[in-house]
Amino acid sequence: MFCVIYKSVKRDQTYLYVEKKDDFSRVPEELMKGFGTPQLAMLLPLDGRKKLVGADLEKVKAALADQGYYLQLPPPPENLLKQHLETMGKK
């Protein structure tokens, strides 16, 4: 199984995985509007891989099979104050 990964021009660190190059037919129109014009990032074979960076491999495979796309969002921002307070023993 292969997938094609596109980078969003509107949202930093946001990626869209689809089954076929330039085939966004199964991606909701509203999602595409918010994503912007997709920029090809890479073609990626999923078979034989043990993991992906930034996404759960099994969730990606399931989403591609079920809905035809997977949307990878950026990780939530770190709360450095909370981390500091926890290290200091305060909550």
PyMOL Python script that loads the backbone (N, CA, C, O; Angstrom):
from pymol import cmd

cmd.read_pdbstr("""\
ATOM      1  N   MET A   1       0.843  -1.181   0.000  1.00  0.00           N
ATOM      2  CA  MET A   1       0.000   0.000   0.000  1.00  0.00           C
ATOM      3  C   MET A   1       0.888   1.245   0.000  1.00  0.00           C
ATOM      4  O   MET A   1       1.801   1.376   0.816  1.00  0.00           O
ATOM      5  N   PHE A   2       0.607   2.141  -0.917  1.00  0.00           N
ATOM      6  CA  PHE A   2       1.305   3.417  -1.005  1.00  0.00           C
ATOM      7  C   PHE A   2       0.359   4.525  -0.584  1.00  0.00           C
ATOM      8  O   PHE A   2      -0.860   4.372  -0.652  1.00  0.00           O
ATOM      9  N   CYS A   3       0.920   5.630  -0.154  1.00  0.00           N
ATOM     10  CA  CYS A   3       0.119   6.828   0.067  1.00  0.00           C
ATOM     11  C   CYS A   3       0.915   8.028  -0.434  1.00  0.00           C
ATOM     12  O   CYS A   3       2.136   7.978  -0.588  1.00  0.00           O
ATOM     13  N   VAL A   4       0.191   9.087  -0.676  1.00  0.00           N
ATOM     14  CA  VAL A   4       0.796  10.319  -1.146  1.00  0.00           C
ATOM     15  C   VAL A   4       0.539  11.369  -0.070  1.00  0.00           C
ATOM     16  O   VAL A   4      -0.589  11.520   0.400  1.00  0.00           O
ATOM     17  N   ILE A   5       1.576  12.084   0.315  1.00  0.00           N
ATOM     18  CA  ILE A   5       1.462  13.053   1.406  1.00  0.00           C
ATOM     19  C   ILE A   5       1.625  14.455   0.840  1.00  0.00           C
ATOM     20  O   ILE A   5       2.561  14.745   0.096  1.00  0.00           O
ATOM     21  N   TYR A   6       0.685  15.315   1.216  1.00  0.00           N
ATOM     22  CA  TYR A   6       0.691  16.714   0.792  1.00  0.00           C
ATOM     23  C   TYR A   6       0.811  17.614   2.008  1.00  0.00           C
ATOM     24  O   TYR A   6       0.271  17.323   3.075  1.00  0.00           O
ATOM     25  N   LYS A   7       1.525  18.704   1.827  1.00  0.00           N
ATOM     26  CA  LYS A   7       1.721  19.708   2.874  1.00  0.00           C
ATOM     27  C   LYS A   7       0.730  20.843   2.641  1.00  0.00           C
ATOM     28  O   LYS A   7       0.460  21.221   1.501  1.00  0.00           O
ATOM     29  N   SER A   8       0.193  21.384   3.734  1.00  0.00           N
ATOM     30  CA  SER A   8      -0.720  22.521   3.633  1.00  0.00           C
ATOM     31  C   SER A   8       0.071  23.814   3.493  1.00  0.00           C
ATOM     32  O   SER A   8       1.091  24.004   4.156  1.00  0.00           O
ATOM     33  N   VAL A   9      -0.406  24.700   2.626  1.00  0.00           N
ATOM     34  CA  VAL A   9       0.222  26.013   2.496  1.00  0.00           C
ATOM     35  C   VAL A   9      -0.403  27.003   3.486  1.00  0.00           C
ATOM     36  O   VAL A   9       0.165  28.063   3.747  1.00  0.00           O
ATOM     37  N   LYS A  10      -1.565  26.658   4.033  1.00  0.00           N
ATOM     38  CA  LYS A  10      -2.258  27.543   4.967  1.00  0.00           C
ATOM     39  C   LYS A  10      -1.956  27.238   6.425  1.00  0.00           C
ATOM     40  O   LYS A  10      -1.997  28.128   7.274  1.00  0.00           O
ATOM     41  N   ARG A  11      -1.655  25.980   6.712  1.00  0.00           N
ATOM     42  CA  ARG A  11      -1.471  25.569   8.105  1.00  0.00           C
ATOM     43  C   ARG A  11      -0.120  24.873   8.282  1.00  0.00           C
ATOM     44  O   ARG A  11       0.152  23.847   7.658  1.00  0.00           O
ATOM     45  N   ASP A  12       0.707  25.443   9.131  1.00  0.00           N
ATOM     46  CA  ASP A  12       2.033  24.903   9.391  1.00  0.00           C
ATOM     47  C   ASP A  12       1.939  23.508  10.007  1.00  0.00           C
ATOM     48  O   ASP A  12       1.079  23.260  10.852  1.00  0.00           O
ATOM     49  N   GLN A  13       2.801  22.615   9.597  1.00  0.00           N
ATOM     50  CA  GLN A  13       2.916  21.251  10.110  1.00  0.00           C
ATOM     51  C   GLN A  13       1.623  20.447   9.958  1.00  0.00           C
ATOM     52  O   GLN A  13       1.329  19.584  10.784  1.00  0.00           O
ATOM     53  N   THR A  14       0.855  20.728   8.910  1.00  0.00           N
ATOM     54  CA  THR A  14      -0.380  19.998   8.643  1.00  0.00           C
ATOM     55  C   THR A  14      -0.222  19.264   7.315  1.00  0.00           C
ATOM     56  O   THR A  14       0.152  19.852   6.300  1.00  0.00           O
ATOM     57  N   TYR A  15      -0.516  17.964   7.348  1.00  0.00           N
ATOM     58  CA  TYR A  15      -0.302  17.115   6.182  1.00  0.00           C
ATOM     59  C   TYR A  15      -1.554  16.306   5.872  1.00  0.00           C
ATOM     60  O   TYR A  15      -2.289  15.906   6.775  1.00  0.00           O
ATOM     61  N   LEU A  16      -1.784  16.073   4.594  1.00  0.00           N
ATOM     62  CA  LEU A  16      -2.915  15.293   4.122  1.00  0.00           C
ATOM     63  C   LEU A  16      -2.393  14.074   3.384  1.00  0.00           C
ATOM     64  O   LEU A  16      -1.642  14.201   2.417  1.00  0.00           O
ATOM     65  N   TYR A  17      -2.790  12.893   3.836  1.00  0.00           N
ATOM     66  CA  TYR A  17      -2.396  11.625   3.213  1.00  0.00           C
ATOM     67  C   TYR A  17      -3.577  11.155   2.366  1.00  0.00           C
ATOM     68  O   TYR A  17      -4.708  11.106   2.849  1.00  0.00           O
ATOM     69  N   VAL A  18      -3.319  10.812   1.112  1.00  0.00           N
ATOM     70  CA  VAL A  18      -4.349  10.253   0.237  1.00  0.00           C
ATOM     71  C   VAL A  18      -3.794   9.003  -0.445  1.00  0.00           C
ATOM     72  O   VAL A  18      -2.592   8.740  -0.416  1.00  0.00           O
ATOM     73  N   GLU A  19      -4.702   8.242  -1.058  1.00  0.00           N
ATOM     74  CA  GLU A  19      -4.310   6.968  -1.672  1.00  0.00           C
ATOM     75  C   GLU A  19      -3.617   7.133  -3.018  1.00  0.00           C
ATOM     76  O   GLU A  19      -2.697   6.382  -3.344  1.00  0.00           O
ATOM     77  N   LYS A  20      -4.060   8.122  -3.805  1.00  0.00           N
ATOM     78  CA  LYS A  20      -3.522   8.293  -5.152  1.00  0.00           C
ATOM     79  C   LYS A  20      -3.124   9.740  -5.370  1.00  0.00           C
ATOM     80  O   LYS A  20      -3.748  10.659  -4.840  1.00  0.00           O
ATOM     81  N   LYS A  21      -2.074   9.930  -6.159  1.00  0.00           N
ATOM     82  CA  LYS A  21      -1.564  11.273  -6.436  1.00  0.00           C
ATOM     83  C   LYS A  21      -2.645  12.143  -7.074  1.00  0.00           C
ATOM     84  O   LYS A  21      -3.297  11.755  -8.043  1.00  0.00           O
ATOM     85  N   ASP A  22      -2.808  13.326  -6.500  1.00  0.00           N
ATOM     86  CA  ASP A  22      -3.746  14.339  -6.993  1.00  0.00           C
ATOM     87  C   ASP A  22      -5.207  13.889  -6.999  1.00  0.00           C
ATOM     88  O   ASP A  22      -6.022  14.472  -7.715  1.00  0.00           O
ATOM     89  N   ASP A  23      -5.553  12.869  -6.220  1.00  0.00           N
ATOM     90  CA  ASP A  23      -6.940  12.412  -6.120  1.00  0.00           C
ATOM     91  C   ASP A  23      -7.497  12.821  -4.755  1.00  0.00           C
ATOM     92  O   ASP A  23      -7.266  12.151  -3.748  1.00  0.00           O
ATOM     93  N   PHE A  24      -8.228  13.923  -4.744  1.00  0.00           N
ATOM     94  CA  PHE A  24      -8.820  14.435  -3.517  1.00  0.00           C
ATOM     95  C   PHE A  24     -10.335  14.241  -3.520  1.00  0.00           C
ATOM     96  O   PHE A  24     -11.053  14.927  -2.792  1.00  0.00           O
ATOM     97  N   SER A  25     -10.818  13.314  -4.333  1.00  0.00           N
ATOM     98  CA  SER A  25     -12.250  13.110  -4.505  1.00  0.00           C
ATOM     99  C   SER A  25     -12.950  12.649  -3.223  1.00  0.00           C
ATOM    100  O   SER A  25     -14.141  12.913  -3.055  1.00  0.00           O
ATOM    101  N   ARG A  26     -12.249  11.976  -2.325  1.00  0.00           N
ATOM    102  CA  ARG A  26     -12.866  11.490  -1.086  1.00  0.00           C
ATOM    103  C   ARG A  26     -12.619  12.431   0.101  1.00  0.00           C
ATOM    104  O   ARG A  26     -13.072  12.162   1.213  1.00  0.00           O
ATOM    105  N   VAL A  27     -11.906  13.523  -0.137  1.00  0.00           N
ATOM    106  CA  VAL A  27     -11.623  14.500   0.922  1.00  0.00           C
ATOM    107  C   VAL A  27     -12.756  15.523   0.943  1.00  0.00           C
ATOM    108  O   VAL A  27     -13.099  16.082  -0.098  1.00  0.00           O
ATOM    109  N   PRO A  28     -13.345  15.778   2.126  1.00  0.00           N
ATOM    110  CA  PRO A  28     -14.443  16.746   2.203  1.00  0.00           C
ATOM    111  C   PRO A  28     -14.027  18.130   1.689  1.00  0.00           C
ATOM    112  O   PRO A  28     -12.900  18.578   1.904  1.00  0.00           O
ATOM    113  N   GLU A  29     -14.950  18.782   1.017  1.00  0.00           N
ATOM    114  CA  GLU A  29     -14.682  20.090   0.414  1.00  0.00           C
ATOM    115  C   GLU A  29     -14.258  21.121   1.460  1.00  0.00           C
ATOM    116  O   GLU A  29     -13.348  21.912   1.216  1.00  0.00           O
ATOM    117  N   GLU A  30     -14.903  21.116   2.604  1.00  0.00           N
ATOM    118  CA  GLU A  30     -14.559  22.070   3.672  1.00  0.00           C
ATOM    119  C   GLU A  30     -13.127  21.870   4.165  1.00  0.00           C
ATOM    120  O   GLU A  30     -12.418  22.836   4.449  1.00  0.00           O
ATOM    121  N   LEU A  31     -12.719  20.625   4.263  1.00  0.00           N
ATOM    122  CA  LEU A  31     -11.339  20.339   4.682  1.00  0.00           C
ATOM    123  C   LEU A  31     -10.360  20.892   3.648  1.00  0.00           C
ATOM    124  O   LEU A  31      -9.342  21.484   4.009  1.00  0.00           O
ATOM    125  N   MET A  32     -10.661  20.701   2.381  1.00  0.00           N
ATOM    126  CA  MET A  32      -9.776  21.190   1.325  1.00  0.00           C
ATOM    127  C   MET A  32      -9.698  22.716   1.335  1.00  0.00           C
ATOM    128  O   MET A  32      -8.635  23.279   1.072  1.00  0.00           O
ATOM    129  N   LYS A  33     -10.802  23.387   1.633  1.00  0.00           N
ATOM    130  CA  LYS A  33     -10.790  24.850   1.702  1.00  0.00           C
ATOM    131  C   LYS A  33      -9.867  25.318   2.823  1.00  0.00           C
ATOM    132  O   LYS A  33      -9.088  26.253   2.638  1.00  0.00           O
ATOM    133  N   GLY A  34      -9.952  24.675   3.978  1.00  0.00           N
ATOM    134  CA  GLY A  34      -9.102  25.046   5.105  1.00  0.00           C
ATOM    135  C   GLY A  34      -7.652  24.649   4.923  1.00  0.00           C
ATOM    136  O   GLY A  34      -6.753  25.279   5.478  1.00  0.00           O
ATOM    137  N   PHE A  35      -7.425  23.597   4.139  1.00  0.00           N
ATOM    138  CA  PHE A  35      -6.075  23.084   3.907  1.00  0.00           C
ATOM    139  C   PHE A  35      -5.320  23.945   2.904  1.00  0.00           C
ATOM    140  O   PHE A  35      -4.103  24.107   3.003  1.00  0.00           O
ATOM    141  N   GLY A  36      -6.047  24.495   1.941  1.00  0.00           N
ATOM    142  CA  GLY A  36      -5.404  25.289   0.896  1.00  0.00           C
ATOM    143  C   GLY A  36      -4.930  24.409  -0.245  1.00  0.00           C
ATOM    144  O   GLY A  36      -5.250  23.222  -0.300  1.00  0.00           O
ATOM    145  N   THR A  37      -4.175  24.989  -1.147  1.00  0.00           N
ATOM    146  CA  THR A  37      -3.651  24.244  -2.289  1.00  0.00           C
ATOM    147  C   THR A  37      -2.594  23.256  -1.799  1.00  0.00           C
ATOM    148  O   THR A  37      -1.559  23.665  -1.273  1.00  0.00           O
ATOM    149  N   PRO A  38      -2.851  21.949  -1.970  1.00  0.00           N
ATOM    150  CA  PRO A  38      -1.893  20.958  -1.473  1.00  0.00           C
ATOM    151  C   PRO A  38      -0.571  21.008  -2.237  1.00  0.00           C
ATOM    152  O   PRO A  38      -0.548  21.120  -3.462  1.00  0.00           O
ATOM    153  N   GLN A  39       0.526  20.923  -1.488  1.00  0.00           N
ATOM    154  CA  GLN A  39       1.857  20.836  -2.090  1.00  0.00           C
ATOM    155  C   GLN A  39       2.405  19.439  -1.832  1.00  0.00           C
ATOM    156  O   GLN A  39       2.486  18.991  -0.689  1.00  0.00           O
ATOM    157  N   LEU A  40       2.777  18.760  -2.909  1.00  0.00           N
ATOM    158  CA  LEU A  40       3.284  17.400  -2.791  1.00  0.00           C
ATOM    159  C   LEU A  40       4.515  17.371  -1.886  1.00  0.00           C
ATOM    160  O   LEU A  40       5.486  18.094  -2.112  1.00  0.00           O
ATOM    161  N   ALA A  41       4.459  16.526  -0.861  1.00  0.00           N
ATOM    162  CA  ALA A  41       5.588  16.384   0.054  1.00  0.00           C
ATOM    163  C   ALA A  41       6.363  15.103  -0.251  1.00  0.00           C
ATOM    164  O   ALA A  41       7.590  15.123  -0.348  1.00  0.00           O
ATOM    165  N   MET A  42       5.633  13.973  -0.404  1.00  0.00           N
ATOM    166  CA  MET A  42       6.321  12.714  -0.702  1.00  0.00           C
ATOM    167  C   MET A  42       5.350  11.602  -1.050  1.00  0.00           C
ATOM    168  O   MET A  42       4.167  11.656  -0.714  1.00  0.00           O
ATOM    169  N   LEU A  43       5.877  10.592  -1.731  1.00  0.00           N
ATOM    170  CA  LEU A  43       5.188   9.324  -1.947  1.00  0.00           C
ATOM    171  C   LEU A  43       5.789   8.359  -0.939  1.00  0.00           C
ATOM    172  O   LEU A  43       7.008   8.307  -0.772  1.00  0.00           O
ATOM    173  N   LEU A  44       4.933   7.594  -0.265  1.00  0.00           N
ATOM    174  CA  LEU A  44       5.439   6.765   0.822  1.00  0.00           C
ATOM    175  C   LEU A  44       4.830   5.370   0.797  1.00  0.00           C
ATOM    176  O   LEU A  44       3.607   5.238   0.849  1.00  0.00           O
ATOM    177  N   PRO A  45       5.655   4.321   0.719  1.00  0.00           N
ATOM    178  CA  PRO A  45       5.119   2.956   0.840  1.00  0.00           C
ATOM    179  C   PRO A  45       4.809   2.675   2.316  1.00  0.00           C
ATOM    180  O   PRO A  45       5.645   2.914   3.187  1.00  0.00           O
ATOM    181  N   LEU A  46       3.612   2.170   2.586  1.00  0.00           N
ATOM    182  CA  LEU A  46       3.233   1.883   3.974  1.00  0.00           C
ATOM    183  C   LEU A  46       3.506   0.432   4.346  1.00  0.00           C
ATOM    184  O   LEU A  46       3.736   0.125   5.516  1.00  0.00           O
ATOM    185  N   ASP A  47       3.482  -0.454   3.372  1.00  0.00           N
ATOM    186  CA  ASP A  47       3.747  -1.868   3.653  1.00  0.00           C
ATOM    187  C   ASP A  47       5.203  -2.048   4.071  1.00  0.00           C
ATOM    188  O   ASP A  47       6.114  -1.473   3.475  1.00  0.00           O
ATOM    189  N   GLY A  48       5.400  -2.850   5.100  1.00  0.00           N
ATOM    190  CA  GLY A  48       6.744  -3.123   5.580  1.00  0.00           C
ATOM    191  C   GLY A  48       7.275  -2.094   6.564  1.00  0.00           C
ATOM    192  O   GLY A  48       8.338  -2.293   7.153  1.00  0.00           O
ATOM    193  N   ARG A  49       6.549  -0.997   6.751  1.00  0.00           N
ATOM    194  CA  ARG A  49       6.978   0.024   7.719  1.00  0.00           C
ATOM    195  C   ARG A  49       6.509  -0.373   9.103  1.00  0.00           C
ATOM    196  O   ARG A  49       5.468  -1.010   9.260  1.00  0.00           O
ATOM    197  N   LYS A  50       7.276   0.002  10.095  1.00  0.00           N
ATOM    198  CA  LYS A  50       6.886  -0.263  11.474  1.00  0.00           C
ATOM    199  C   LYS A  50       6.261   0.954  12.122  1.00  0.00           C
ATOM    200  O   LYS A  50       5.435   0.823  13.026  1.00  0.00           O
ATOM    201  N   LYS A  51       6.653   2.161  11.663  1.00  0.00           N
ATOM    202  CA  LYS A  51       6.080   3.375  12.234  1.00  0.00           C
ATOM    203  C   LYS A  51       6.270   4.549  11.286  1.00  0.00           C
ATOM    204  O   LYS A  51       7.014   4.474  10.307  1.00  0.00           O
ATOM    205  N   LEU A  52       5.576   5.633  11.606  1.00  0.00           N
ATOM    206  CA  LEU A  52       5.682   6.886  10.877  1.00  0.00           C
ATOM    207  C   LEU A  52       6.059   7.987  11.860  1.00  0.00           C
ATOM    208  O   LEU A  52       5.806   7.870  13.059  1.00  0.00           O
ATOM    209  N   VAL A  53       6.653   9.033  11.361  1.00  0.00           N
ATOM    210  CA  VAL A  53       6.972  10.184  12.202  1.00  0.00           C
ATOM    211  C   VAL A  53       5.727  11.071  12.270  1.00  0.00           C
ATOM    212  O   VAL A  53       5.227  11.523  11.240  1.00  0.00           O
ATOM    213  N   GLY A  54       5.237  11.314  13.465  1.00  0.00           N
ATOM    214  CA  GLY A  54       4.124  12.238  13.643  1.00  0.00           C
ATOM    215  C   GLY A  54       2.746  11.652  13.424  1.00  0.00           C
ATOM    216  O   GLY A  54       1.754  12.367  13.566  1.00  0.00           O
ATOM    217  N   ALA A  55       2.646  10.371  13.080  1.00  0.00           N
ATOM    218  CA  ALA A  55       1.338   9.756  12.859  1.00  0.00           C
ATOM    219  C   ALA A  55       1.408   8.270  13.212  1.00  0.00           C
ATOM    220  O   ALA A  55       2.460   7.640  13.102  1.00  0.00           O
ATOM    221  N   ASP A  56       0.282   7.732  13.633  1.00  0.00           N
ATOM    222  CA  ASP A  56       0.187   6.320  13.967  1.00  0.00           C
ATOM    223  C   ASP A  56      -0.061   5.530  12.671  1.00  0.00           C
ATOM    224  O   ASP A  56      -1.061   5.754  11.988  1.00  0.00           O
ATOM    225  N   LEU A  57       0.832   4.629  12.345  1.00  0.00           N
ATOM    226  CA  LEU A  57       0.772   3.884  11.093  1.00  0.00           C
ATOM    227  C   LEU A  57      -0.557   3.156  10.909  1.00  0.00           C
ATOM    228  O   LEU A  57      -1.143   3.210   9.828  1.00  0.00           O
ATOM    229  N   GLU A  58      -1.032   2.489  11.932  1.00  0.00           N
ATOM    230  CA  GLU A  58      -2.290   1.740  11.820  1.00  0.00           C
ATOM    231  C   GLU A  58      -3.485   2.668  11.634  1.00  0.00           C
ATOM    232  O   GLU A  58      -4.416   2.335  10.901  1.00  0.00           O
ATOM    233  N   LYS A  59      -3.472   3.823  12.284  1.00  0.00           N
ATOM    234  CA  LYS A  59      -4.553   4.797  12.104  1.00  0.00           C
ATOM    235  C   LYS A  59      -4.544   5.361  10.686  1.00  0.00           C
ATOM    236  O   LYS A  59      -5.601   5.581  10.095  1.00  0.00           O
ATOM    237  N   VAL A  60      -3.357   5.593  10.144  1.00  0.00           N
ATOM    238  CA  VAL A  60      -3.240   6.093   8.774  1.00  0.00           C
ATOM    239  C   VAL A  60      -3.800   5.065   7.798  1.00  0.00           C
ATOM    240  O   VAL A  60      -4.593   5.411   6.923  1.00  0.00           O
ATOM    241  N   LYS A  61      -3.395   3.806   7.940  1.00  0.00           N
ATOM    242  CA  LYS A  61      -3.878   2.748   7.052  1.00  0.00           C
ATOM    243  C   LYS A  61      -5.394   2.607   7.140  1.00  0.00           C
ATOM    244  O   LYS A  61      -6.073   2.500   6.119  1.00  0.00           O
ATOM    245  N   ALA A  62      -5.924   2.608   8.363  1.00  0.00           N
ATOM    246  CA  ALA A  62      -7.373   2.463   8.556  1.00  0.00           C
ATOM    247  C   ALA A  62      -8.131   3.639   7.953  1.00  0.00           C
ATOM    248  O   ALA A  62      -9.160   3.450   7.304  1.00  0.00           O
ATOM    249  N   ALA A  63      -7.627   4.850   8.165  1.00  0.00           N
ATOM    250  CA  ALA A  63      -8.292   6.038   7.632  1.00  0.00           C
ATOM    251  C   ALA A  63      -8.269   6.040   6.108  1.00  0.00           C
ATOM    252  O   ALA A  63      -9.265   6.391   5.475  1.00  0.00           O
ATOM    253  N   LEU A  64      -7.156   5.655   5.518  1.00  0.00           N
ATOM    254  CA  LEU A  64      -7.075   5.595   4.058  1.00  0.00           C
ATOM    255  C   LEU A  64      -8.060   4.571   3.500  1.00  0.00           C
ATOM    256  O   LEU A  64      -8.710   4.820   2.486  1.00  0.00           O
ATOM    257  N   ALA A  65      -8.167   3.434   4.156  1.00  0.00           N
ATOM    258  CA  ALA A  65      -9.087   2.388   3.687  1.00  0.00           C
ATOM    259  C   ALA A  65     -10.546   2.806   3.885  1.00  0.00           C
ATOM    260  O   ALA A  65     -11.375   2.590   3.002  1.00  0.00           O
ATOM    261  N   ASP A  66     -10.862   3.400   5.032  1.00  0.00           N
ATOM    262  CA  ASP A  66     -12.253   3.739   5.367  1.00  0.00           C
ATOM    263  C   ASP A  66     -12.752   5.008   4.691  1.00  0.00           C
ATOM    264  O   ASP A  66     -13.832   5.021   4.100  1.00  0.00           O
ATOM    265  N   GLN A  67     -11.964   6.073   4.781  1.00  0.00           N
ATOM    266  CA  GLN A  67     -12.455   7.362   4.287  1.00  0.00           C
ATOM    267  C   GLN A  67     -11.668   7.926   3.114  1.00  0.00           C
ATOM    268  O   GLN A  67     -12.085   8.911   2.504  1.00  0.00           O
ATOM    269  N   GLY A  68     -10.532   7.310   2.792  1.00  0.00           N
ATOM    270  CA  GLY A  68      -9.769   7.739   1.622  1.00  0.00           C
ATOM    271  C   GLY A  68      -8.749   8.824   1.889  1.00  0.00           C
ATOM    272  O   GLY A  68      -8.078   9.272   0.959  1.00  0.00           O
ATOM    273  N   TYR A  69      -8.610   9.261   3.132  1.00  0.00           N
ATOM    274  CA  TYR A  69      -7.621  10.281   3.474  1.00  0.00           C
ATOM    275  C   TYR A  69      -7.315  10.215   4.968  1.00  0.00           C
ATOM    276  O   TYR A  69      -8.071   9.642   5.752  1.00  0.00           O
ATOM    277  N   TYR A  70      -6.198  10.813   5.335  1.00  0.00           N
ATOM    278  CA  TYR A  70      -5.819  10.970   6.745  1.00  0.00           C
ATOM    279  C   TYR A  70      -5.245  12.366   6.893  1.00  0.00           C
ATOM    280  O   TYR A  70      -4.402  12.781   6.098  1.00  0.00           O
ATOM    281  N   LEU A  71      -5.692  13.085   7.895  1.00  0.00           N
ATOM    282  CA  LEU A  71      -5.209  14.437   8.156  1.00  0.00           C
ATOM    283  C   LEU A  71      -4.296  14.415   9.370  1.00  0.00           C
ATOM    284  O   LEU A  71      -4.718  14.042  10.464  1.00  0.00           O
ATOM    285  N   GLN A  72      -3.041  14.815   9.178  1.00  0.00           N
ATOM    286  CA  GLN A  72      -2.076  14.889  10.281  1.00  0.00           C
ATOM    287  C   GLN A  72      -1.969  16.341  10.718  1.00  0.00           C
ATOM    288  O   GLN A  72      -1.557  17.205   9.945  1.00  0.00           O
ATOM    289  N   LEU A  73      -2.344  16.599  11.969  1.00  0.00           N
ATOM    290  CA  LEU A  73      -2.290  17.942  12.527  1.00  0.00           C
ATOM    291  C   LEU A  73      -1.014  18.122  13.334  1.00  0.00           C
ATOM    292  O   LEU A  73      -0.414  17.139  13.769  1.00  0.00           O
ATOM    293  N   PRO A  74      -0.589  19.371  13.541  1.00  0.00           N
ATOM    294  CA  PRO A  74       0.630  19.593  14.340  1.00  0.00           C
ATOM    295  C   PRO A  74       0.393  19.210  15.791  1.00  0.00           C
ATOM    296  O   PRO A  74      -0.743  19.233  16.264  1.00  0.00           O
ATOM    297  N   PRO A  75       1.458  18.859  16.500  1.00  0.00           N
ATOM    298  CA  PRO A  75       1.304  18.544  17.925  1.00  0.00           C
ATOM    299  C   PRO A  75       0.882  19.794  18.686  1.00  0.00           C
ATOM    300  O   PRO A  75       1.181  20.912  18.267  1.00  0.00           O
ATOM    301  N   PRO A  76       0.179  19.603  19.817  1.00  0.00           N
ATOM    302  CA  PRO A  76      -0.217  20.773  20.594  1.00  0.00           C
ATOM    303  C   PRO A  76       1.013  21.496  21.149  1.00  0.00           C
ATOM    304  O   PRO A  76       2.037  20.863  21.409  1.00  0.00           O
ATOM    305  N   PRO A  77       0.918  22.813  21.331  1.00  0.00           N
ATOM    306  CA  PRO A  77       2.073  23.541  21.869  1.00  0.00           C
ATOM    307  C   PRO A  77       2.376  23.105  23.306  1.00  0.00           C
ATOM    308  O   PRO A  77       1.480  22.770  24.081  1.00  0.00           O
ATOM    309  N   GLU A  78       3.642  23.121  23.622  1.00  0.00           N
ATOM    310  CA  GLU A  78       4.051  22.738  24.971  1.00  0.00           C
ATOM    311  C   GLU A  78       3.716  23.853  25.947  1.00  0.00           C
ATOM    312  O   GLU A  78       3.873  25.034  25.637  1.00  0.00           O
ATOM    313  N   ASN A  79       3.254  23.466  27.128  1.00  0.00           N
ATOM    314  CA  ASN A  79       3.002  24.433  28.182  1.00  0.00           C
ATOM    315  C   ASN A  79       4.230  24.424  29.095  1.00  0.00           C
ATOM    316  O   ASN A  79       4.312  23.632  30.033  1.00  0.00           O
ATOM    317  N   LEU A  80       5.177  25.312  28.809  1.00  0.00           N
ATOM    318  CA  LEU A  80       6.445  25.327  29.540  1.00  0.00           C
ATOM    319  C   LEU A  80       6.265  25.744  30.993  1.00  0.00           C
ATOM    320  O   LEU A  80       6.988  25.262  31.865  1.00  0.00           O
ATOM    321  N   LEU A  81       5.320  26.627  31.265  1.00  0.00           N
ATOM    322  CA  LEU A  81       5.066  27.038  32.649  1.00  0.00           C
ATOM    323  C   LEU A  81       4.567  25.858  33.470  1.00  0.00           C
ATOM    324  O   LEU A  81       5.018  25.645  34.595  1.00  0.00           O
ATOM    325  N   LYS A  82       3.640  25.094  32.911  1.00  0.00           N
ATOM    326  CA  LYS A  82       3.116  23.919  33.611  1.00  0.00           C
ATOM    327  C   LYS A  82       4.232  22.912  33.872  1.00  0.00           C
ATOM    328  O   LYS A  82       4.316  22.347  34.963  1.00  0.00           O
ATOM    329  N   GLN A  83       5.087  22.684  32.879  1.00  0.00           N
ATOM    330  CA  GLN A  83       6.203  21.754  33.064  1.00  0.00           C
ATOM    331  C   GLN A  83       7.146  22.239  34.154  1.00  0.00           C
ATOM    332  O   GLN A  83       7.614  21.447  34.972  1.00  0.00           O
ATOM    333  N   HIS A  84       7.424  23.527  34.168  1.00  0.00           N
ATOM    334  CA  HIS A  84       8.315  24.098  35.178  1.00  0.00           C
ATOM    335  C   HIS A  84       7.718  23.939  36.574  1.00  0.00           C
ATOM    336  O   HIS A  84       8.413  23.541  37.509  1.00  0.00           O
ATOM    337  N   LEU A  85       6.448  24.246  36.710  1.00  0.00           N
ATOM    338  CA  LEU A  85       5.789  24.127  38.020  1.00  0.00           C
ATOM    339  C   LEU A  85       5.750  22.678  38.493  1.00  0.00           C
ATOM    340  O   LEU A  85       5.900  22.413  39.686  1.00  0.00           O
ATOM    341  N   GLU A  86       5.550  21.741  37.573  1.00  0.00           N
ATOM    342  CA  GLU A  86       5.556  20.345  37.953  1.00  0.00           C
ATOM    343  C   GLU A  86       6.930  19.886  38.428  1.00  0.00           C
ATOM    344  O   GLU A  86       7.038  19.069  39.343  1.00  0.00           O
ATOM    345  N   THR A  87       7.983  20.420  37.799  1.00  0.00           N
ATOM    346  CA  THR A  87       9.354  20.058  38.233  1.00  0.00           C
ATOM    347  C   THR A  87       9.660  20.670  39.597  1.00  0.00           C
ATOM    348  O   THR A  87      10.443  20.125  40.374  1.00  0.00           O
ATOM    349  N   MET A  88       9.041  21.787  39.869  1.00  0.00           N
ATOM    350  CA  MET A  88       9.262  22.446  41.153  1.00  0.00           C
ATOM    351  C   MET A  88       8.382  21.837  42.251  1.00  0.00           C
ATOM    352  O   MET A  88       8.483  22.232  43.412  1.00  0.00           O
ATOM    353  N   GLY A  89       7.510  20.865  41.887  1.00  0.00           N
ATOM    354  CA  GLY A  89       6.670  20.204  42.869  1.00  0.00           C
ATOM    355  C   GLY A  89       5.350  20.899  43.116  1.00  0.00           C
ATOM    356  O   GLY A  89       4.654  20.575  44.078  1.00  0.00           O
ATOM    357  N   LYS A  90       4.992  21.839  42.274  1.00  0.00           N
ATOM    358  CA  LYS A  90       3.727  22.559  42.428  1.00  0.00           C
ATOM    359  C   LYS A  90       2.812  22.193  41.283  1.00  0.00           C
ATOM    360  O   LYS A  90       3.267  21.847  40.193  1.00  0.00           O
ATOM    361  N   LYS A  91       1.530  22.271  41.536  1.00  0.00           N
ATOM    362  CA  LYS A  91       0.574  21.980  40.456  1.00  0.00           C
ATOM    363  C   LYS A  91      -0.472  23.053  40.383  1.00  0.00           C
ATOM    364  O   LYS A  91      -1.365  22.988  39.539  1.00  0.00           O
TER     365      LYS A  91
END
""", "prot")
cmd.dss("prot")
cmd.show_as("cartoon", "prot")
cmd.util.cbc("prot")
cmd.orient("prot")
